[in-house]
Amino acid sequence: MKKLLIFLLGLLLSVTASHAQTLLGQPAPNLRFATVLNGSQPTITLAQLRGKVVLLEFWATFCGPCLTAMPHLQELQRQFGGRLQVVAISPDSPARLGRFLEARPSNLLFASVVGAASDSLQRLFSYQIIPHSVLLDAAGRVVASTEPTYITAQIIEQVLKGQEINLPLKQDLVGQDPIATCFPATAATPPRFLVQPALRGVGGRTRTYPQDTSAFHNRRLTAINIPLPELYRLAYGSLPYGRTLDLRPAGPTSAKSPPYCLDIIVPKGQEASLLPTLRKELTARFDLRATLEPRTKQVYLLRVADARKLPPATGSQKPSSVAASAGTYQGANVTLAEVADYLEGFGLVELPVLLASSTTARYNLEFSYQQEKPGDLLRVLADLGLTLEKAERPVEMLVLR
């Protein structure tokens, strides 16, 4: 069975690589971007850009590495002017991109491509992980499908001169469920703990099975391409990043924390043993040691400054319901502890978030803000009668040795 799994993974990766490679040297389809921001026209086609080198940059406002790459791309656009056109293509809505541009003006063209159209572009250019860069020469041929760090000024100059380039090919696994591929399972699958090396071409992800209808309800956890420290974070109840203290000797990050694929299933009736079993198995198989230890450190205290602004919940016996992302929060019948978890868990603030005082009151809260706009989150919290204040407090930390 193990040999079969390895063969299937290799086959899937070779098919993906083959598709990505067949694009190189071929004319790109005459794509039409129907919603373009920051340009002189609301729509644009690739045919209209012929005669220029075109860089199609696939990104999103919620993608940290994408935001890191933006200044580099803007500098390329500034340096080459009308000989180059960078088109930043995002699955974000036009409204979201508009707010982003208000906070971070740019010299790039921004295209909003959502839903099925975005999925089609992923299949066409064989990418799943962003940022992803596709470089076209002045004749509209695909000359690179890679990561933005490889698109340098020297590379642009070579393409403008008609010289051949040979950049690393970014090969993502598209159109496949990596969890089903790595760890196939049915209701009859017995308890197990499996670890495999990283799966190339797939972003990191985890899956729990909280649905009552799932055969693995609350007794399975799957991780794809997750570094060992993050696996320990999961094993200790998904502790926020800011509550991890890495005391291992200094060294290259890649050497310290290679990613793994992992799947754990515990018997029915023993759901409470899932995380303790995960901790036990990780300790038995790896040299890294993790313990929970109290440490005094700087934190944010979430405090109610004006209770009159907080909308109380109706029907306080109902369970809470939260729909949240980096930029929006909708919480029905939530406690302030859940709001604190959101602020810290989504990495919206740089410190752990604790309650200034214990409370069981519940509220109906809905707010949105712009991450890229300094102070916007604090403004929104103030509108709700809430403040964040810095203080020193003991915090239970996950210590890695």
Order of alpha helices (4+ residues) and beta strands (2+ residues): alpha-beta-beta-beta-beta-alpha-beta-alpha-beta-alpha-beta-beta-alpha-alpha-beta-beta-beta-alpha-beta-alpha-beta-alpha-beta-beta-beta-alpha-beta-beta-alpha-beta
